[in-house]
């Protein structure tokens, strides 16, 4: 039994190495290379439909993402201005209190 099993792969190997099998493979390969490579109208339509749907989904996402980015930049600028104005308000309140104190002291001295 072992001899029959051992002979089977060798016989297939010899069969593939024969010139007729090699020629058949080469002919099939040449036919495949020379086959016209046309794109059918259905394939073209499906491709354009897929690209259109992808753009339809992705473009609004990109636009909304950009709008969020620029709005957050504007909010950040406004927040910095707000904090600067709050600091200036605190400084002006201190100066006003200083001036009130000086006028009260000067009025009391005179």
ZISUL-V482915 format. One record per residue. N is the residue number from 0. RES is the residue in one small letter. SS is DSSP state (H for helix, E for strand, C for the rest). Layout:
n->N res->RES ss->SS
n->N res->RES ss->SS
This chain:
n->0 res->x ss->C
n->1 res->x ss->H
n->2 res->x ss->H
n->3 res->x ss->H
n->4 res->x ss->H
n->5 res->x ss->H
n->6 res->x ss->H
n->7 res->x ss->H
n->8 res->x ss->H
n->9 res->x ss->H
n->10 res->x ss->H
n->11 res->x ss->H
n->12 res->x ss->H
n->13 res->x ss->H
n->14 res->x ss->H
n->15 res->x ss->H
n->16 res->x ss->H
n->17 res->x ss->C
n->18 res->x ss->H
n->19 res->x ss->H
n->20 res->x ss->H
n->21 res->x ss->H
n->22 res->x ss->H
n->23 res->x ss->H
n->24 res->x ss->H
n->25 res->x ss->H
n->26 res->x ss->H
n->27 res->x ss->H
n->28 res->x ss->H
n->29 res->x ss->H
n->30 res->x ss->H
n->31 res->x ss->H
n->32 res->x ss->H
n->33 res->x ss->H
n->34 res->x ss->C
n->35 res->x ss->C
n->36 res->x ss->C
n->37 res->x ss->C
n->38 res->x ss->C
n->39 res->x ss->C
n->40 res->x ss->H
n->41 res->x ss->H
n->42 res->x ss->H
n->43 res->x ss->H
n->44 res->x ss->H
n->45 res->x ss->H
n->46 res->x ss->H
n->47 res->x ss->H
n->48 res->x ss->H
n->49 res->x ss->H
n->50 res->x ss->H
n->51 res->x ss->H
n->52 res->x ss->H
n->53 res->x ss->H
n->54 res->x ss->H
n->55 res->x ss->H
n->56 res->x ss->H
n->57 res->x ss->H
n->58 res->x ss->H
n->59 res->x ss->H
n->60 res->x ss->H
n->61 res->x ss->H
n->62 res->x ss->H
n->63 res->x ss->H
n->64 res->x ss->H
n->65 res->x ss->H
n->66 res->x ss->H
n->67 res->x ss->H
n->68 res->x ss->H
n->69 res->x ss->H
n->70 res->x ss->H
n->71 res->x ss->H
n->72 res->x ss->H
n->73 res->x ss->H
n->74 res->x ss->H
n->75 res->x ss->H
n->76 res->x ss->H
n->77 res->x ss->H
n->78 res->x ss->H
n->79 res->x ss->H
n->80 res->x ss->H
n->81 res->x ss->H
n->82 res->x ss->H
n->83 res->x ss->H
n->84 res->x ss->H
n->85 res->x ss->H
n->86 res->x ss->H
n->87 res->x ss->H
n->88 res->x ss->H
n->89 res->x ss->H
n->90 res->x ss->H
n->91 res->x ss->H
n->92 res->x ss->H
n->93 res->x ss->H
n->94 res->x ss->H
n->95 res->x ss->H
n->96 res->x ss->H
n->97 res->x ss->H
n->98 res->x ss->H
n->99 res->x ss->H
n->100 res->x ss->H
n->101 res->x ss->H
n->102 res->x ss->H
n->103 res->x ss->H
n->104 res->x ss->H
n->105 res->x ss->H
n->106 res->x ss->H
n->107 res->x ss->H
n->108 res->x ss->H
n->109 res->x ss->C
